[in-house]
Every structure is written in C-alpha cells, then in structure tokens.
C-alpha cells in the first residue's frame, strides 16, 4: 500500500511538503516554510505531521525557503537520512538556510526585547544559524540526468525545471511487492525562453503526478513587453528625480534583472548618456552571495548565456552595478539624494532591507516601486500591489504616494498556458494528477482547463490530506532503461559531445592566454585545480567508452 500525504502548499503557495509512505519507506518531497500571513507563519511552529526520525530520505526540488526552509527543524527533531538535490541547489541552500536562521534569531531577539518591556512571554526562534549549519551535512548533491540508486527498491532522477538555478523536476521509481510505481514531482516550473536558465524539461510518463499551479488561472504578459515597460519606468522615474525600488527574491529574479539591465545597456546606445548616470544597487547580502553562486554554476545556463561567458563577457555584471553588503552601506542609500535603482530582498517585503527602503520611499510621489514576482496573500507586498493606500512598516503608518507597478513578465513561474503545455508533454495521462502549490482559484481554474483541453480529471488538493494509491502499474524503471539507446537519445549524446568539444577549444585557448607571467599565484592555483578535475573526468569518460568494447572482445 502506498500513500501520499500533502502537509504543505496544499491550501496556499508556501510550505511545500509531501510525504510518500510505502510498506517499508517514508520519503519526503520538500520541507518548506510557510510564508505570508501571521496565521501561516504560526504553522511553522506546529507539528510537522510526521516523525522526522522515521523519514528515510528527503528530495528537495529547489532552494527557495518555501520549499527548503524547515529542513533545520527536520534535522533538529531527529532526521538522519540524506537530502537529495541538484549540486546548484546545494550551493544555494547553503547560503539561504544560514540567512534564514540568522533572520529567525534576530526576529526573536527583537520580539523578546518588546516582550520584556511589556511583561509578555518570551519566544524562541524557529531555528538558529547554527541549526541551519548543522542541517547542511545531510545534503547529497547530484547532477541533472543522473540515475541515482537510493537503495535496492528506489531510484530517482532530476531534470531541469527552469524555475531558479538548480530547480528540479523529480522522477521517482519505487519497487514494492514485486511491482514498480513511478511518481513525478514537478517542483516549481519555470517560463520558457527566459534568460540565463534552460526551459523546463518535458516528462513523458508517470503513474502519479504532483504538480504546482501557482499561476494556473493566469497568463503572464510577455517578457519583452515587461522589459520595455520596465525600462520606460526607469527612464521616467529618473527624469523626475525619483528612485526605482524593486522588491526582488534574492535568488532568481535578482539575477535575471541584472542580466536584462546588462543586455539593455549594451544594446541601446541612444540611452547611454542618461543611463550612465544611474547607479544600480543590489542591496541584499543574500542576493550578492547568490549571484556569485550563479557565476560558479554556468554549466546549467542556457546556450545564449554560455555563449556570452565563452566570449569573455560576464552577463551578471556591468559598470553601474554595485553590490552593498554592510548595514551602513544600505542605510546610506536612503540618505543619498541621487536618483537610483535599488534591488533589495525580500521579494514579498516581509523581511530584510527592502522594508527600510519602502519606509523611506513609499510616501514620495517621485518614487516607482516595481514588483517582479509573486506576492502571497497576507504579505506586505500583496497589500501594496492590491492598491492599499496606507501600510504599516516597523510600527509606523506610511501613506503610499509612489507609483506602483506589477510586471508579471519577469515571473519565474510558468503561467496557465506554460503549465498546460508542460502537462501536455505526457504521452498518456498519469493515473492521478494532484494539483498543489496554488491558491484555490488557481488550482480549480487549472483543473477545469485540463478537463476541457486534455480530457481528464485532476485532484485539487485543498488542505492537509492523504490519498491511497492503487496498485496498478504502468511505468517502470526497466521501461526507461530499455529506451536508453534509442536513436533520439544517442543523437542527444552526440550533440552534447559536439558542443562540449567546441566550448573546450575556446576555453583551452583562453586559458593558454591567461597563463602568463602577469597571472597571480591564486589565479594559477585555481586554474590548476580545475584542470586536475577535468583530467580526472576525461580519464573516467575514456574508461567508460572503452569498457563495453573490451567486454565484447
């Protein structure tokens, strides 16, 4: 008997957490933090809905806190298994959970100072920085496309979801009582043809599908249209002497904005004189660290971005861009009267430096505030986007005179049509499709569209709930393995080899030029270490290629 229990992202878009139970194993998809209203935040302090000591392993779809943010709680309460994720996700989780733990500590300190003065009960943080550090030892990073044998009964494989760096669609095969069942978890799906990241990969078969529906009832405006509007907002705001304030998620949206601004600056000479005077500040230590991680994981970028890098251009940097790290640097931005662009976290305006920038700018009619990502119910960002004229920030009432914009073309989530296109890629309908990670209207709207368009029913998960899965089996791991050597897949391997060959020629030539008398010792050591890793991989590849030929002799 196999069950799926939905413990988060069931009644909202946050707190992603889904438990798979078999006769022998308990497997967790994500362990995310609830974000938004006070009621949602309180759910983080409640019971997880299972005994962490009984969980065999965790599959983490990506690094966003609404998918990863309760992992330190999990390990605090006894979990000792592996947390499987992509290598880029492991890099990002390393900084994001530490940042989250630090924020929880500081928020508890601030609350306790007020409680002590008023005689109220003291609180403890959800978890601490050290708790976050301790949880990282359980991460098990793997590459996209690798078939991972978890144990004799379970295999998994990640595919690129195109949502943020390292985001993954999971294929999970579970063998039980002589039968094998395949479960697919979409994670959060990205938008096709977006800069930096590759498109979400199509999955052809599944017995059971768990699918996100964040924008299941809406269609985004095009990225091109949003970019044109974005530049227009910048130009007219700067012209009237105001600041452009952008609440942005530290991972994903911030890097895309940097990339888009870089491309615009390079390709539009007619605005050069005007834009050269405008500084762009990324005011988020987390976003700064995340951008460095993006630069170190260029192997998962799309072809266009890889081409820029191979030409020696850094698409995540330009002359007017400055990253601020210290609190003092951040404070000075609000006393600097020069028109500027400030990109700051958090994306929903619930914490971080963005709240200070909103406090100092929302009242000013010269200011433009540009939202570029999803705003959950109950958040400060949602209130501003919804048109509230007064908000409270740090206990102070602020009247909103600034111009407010919401550009959905920068969203990292697939819209209704993108979700439907991805789902249409299945060669036959999954036996059951569970819709999660969306508000009620989004899930029900998408379910209706699937019925109309594809002709089958979806299960709209509306609250914490559990479903029994029947024992019929359709898709096995052996089916997949039997198709490994198909003509199409062999062509994909050959195409990838050709691309790597071309890239290596460029890289080796540039490396040859870089290794000269003026190169620093540190740079030479860094290049040398990478070459050693490359040498090891090339020998392993050669051994694998000749293994089958030797066996046939």
Secondary structure, 3 states (H helix, E strand, C coil): CEEEEEEECCCCCCCCEEEEECCCCEEEECCCCCCCCHHHHHHCCCCCCCCHHHCCEEECCCCCHHHHCCHHHHHHCCCCCEEEEEHHHHHHHHHHHHHHHHHHHHHHHHHHHHHHHHCCCCCCCCCCHHHHHHHHHHEEEECCCCCEECCCCEEEEEEECCCCCCCEEEEEEEEECCEEEEEEECCCCCCCCCCCECCCCCCCCCCEEEEECCCCCCCCCCHHHHHHHHHHHHHHHHHCCCCEEEECCCCCHHHHHHHHHHHHHHHCHHHHHHHCCCEEEEECHHHHHHHHHHHHCHHHECHHHHHHHHCCCCCCCCCCEEEECCHHHHHHHCCCCCCEEEEECCCCCCCCCHHHHHHHHCCCCCCEEEECCCCCCCCHHHHHHCCCCEEEECCEEEECCCEEEECHHHCCCCCHHHHHHHHCCCCCCCCEEEEECCCHHHHHHHHHHHHHHCCCCCEECCCCEEEEECCCCCCCHHHHHHCCCCHHHHHHHHHHHHHHHHHHHHHHHHHHHHCCCCCCHHHHHHHHHHHHHHHHHHHHHHHHHHHHHHHHC
